[in-house]
Amino acid sequence: QVQLVESGGGLVQPGGSLRLSCAASGRIRSINSMGWYRQAPGNQRELVAETTSGGSTTYTDSVKGRFTITRDNAKNTGYLQMNSLQPEDTAVYYCTAHVTTVVYTSVYWGQGTQVTVSS
């Protein structure tokens, strides 16, 4: 009933920037929180950043000061602006959203978008 579609990943040199987008669609009444996770090969999936409906944000320590999470409630879209990217940021990035539909509330995941930081 709800789909999350990520975009904006790609290959970037160290020090570069990327902006990820996550568009939610379906029978959405409200999006309570949105977040971004990432998973590098051989590693567990980790929370990168999260924002609540009230506007509070949380970042993992390694991205503080470099990444910014925002959302456009009118468009049901979330964003992750990533600056000063480093090779250790290379991973598949997943969008997640805690969504209330006309039927129930649940957590949804996107399909993932690859971010590769390399010279």
C-alpha positions in Angstrom: 0.0 0.0 0.0 3.0 2.3 0.5 6.0 2.5 -1.6 9.3 4.3 -0.9 11.5 5.0 -4.0 15.0 6.3 -3.5 17.1 8.2 -6.0 20.3 10.2 -6.1 22.9 7.6 -5.5 26.0 7.2 -7.6 29.8 7.5 -7.8 31.5 10.5 -6.3 35.0 11.4 -5.5 36.2 11.9 -1.9 35.1 15.3 -0.7 32.2 15.4 -3.1 28.5 15.7 -2.4 25.3 13.7 -3.2 21.7 14.3 -2.4 19.5 11.3 -1.9 15.7 11.5 -2.2 13.0 9.2 -0.9 9.5 9.6 -2.3 6.7 7.9 -0.5 3.4 7.1 -2.3 0.2 5.2 -1.5 -2.7 5.6 0.8 -0.8 7.8 3.3 -2.4 9.7 6.0 0.8 10.8 7.7 4.5 10.1 7.9 5.5 10.0 11.5 9.3 9.7 10.9 11.7 9.2 8.1 15.2 7.9 8.2 18.2 6.7 6.3 20.1 3.5 7.0 23.2 2.2 5.2 24.8 -1.2 4.7 28.4 -1.7 3.5 29.6 -5.2 2.4 30.2 -7.4 5.3 28.7 -4.9 7.8 25.4 -4.7 9.6 22.8 -2.1 8.5 23.2 1.0 10.5 21.1 4.1 11.1 22.6 7.2 9.5 20.0 9.8 10.2 16.4 10.2 11.2 13.8 12.9 11.5 10.5 13.0 13.3 7.3 14.6 12.3 8.1 17.3 14.9 11.3 18.1 13.1 13.8 16.7 15.5 16.8 15.0 14.0 19.3 12.3 14.9 22.6 11.5 13.3 25.1 8.8 13.8 28.4 10.3 15.0 30.4 9.6 11.9 28.2 11.8 9.7 27.5 14.7 12.1 28.4 18.0 10.5 28.5 16.4 7.0 25.0 15.0 6.4 21.7 16.8 6.7 18.3 15.1 6.7 15.2 17.0 5.7 11.7 16.3 4.6 9.0 18.0 2.5 5.7 16.9 4.1 3.7 18.3 1.3 5.4 16.0 -1.2 5.8 13.0 1.2 9.5 13.1 0.3 12.6 12.9 2.5 16.2 14.0 1.6 19.7 13.2 2.7 22.2 15.8 1.8 25.7 14.3 2.0 28.7 16.6 1.9 32.4 15.9 2.4 31.9 12.3 1.4 34.6 9.8 2.3 35.4 6.3 1.1 34.0 4.9 4.3 30.6 6.3 3.4 30.4 3.8 0.5 27.3 1.6 1.1 23.8 0.9 -0.1 21.6 3.6 1.5 18.0 2.6 2.4 15.2 5.0 3.1 12.7 4.0 5.8 9.4 5.6 7.0 7.0 5.1 9.8 3.7 5.6 8.0 0.1 5.8 9.0 -2.2 4.8 6.2 -6.0 4.8 6.1 -5.8 1.2 7.4 -2.9 0.9 9.9 0.5 2.1 10.9 3.7 0.3 9.8 7.3 0.8 8.9 8.3 0.7 5.2 11.6 0.4 3.4 12.9 1.5 0.0 14.8 -0.7 -2.3 18.2 0.9 -1.6 20.5 3.1 -3.7 24.2 2.6 -4.1 26.6 5.3 -3.0 30.2 4.8 -3.9 33.0 7.2 -2.9 36.2 6.6 -4.8 38.8 8.4 -6.7 
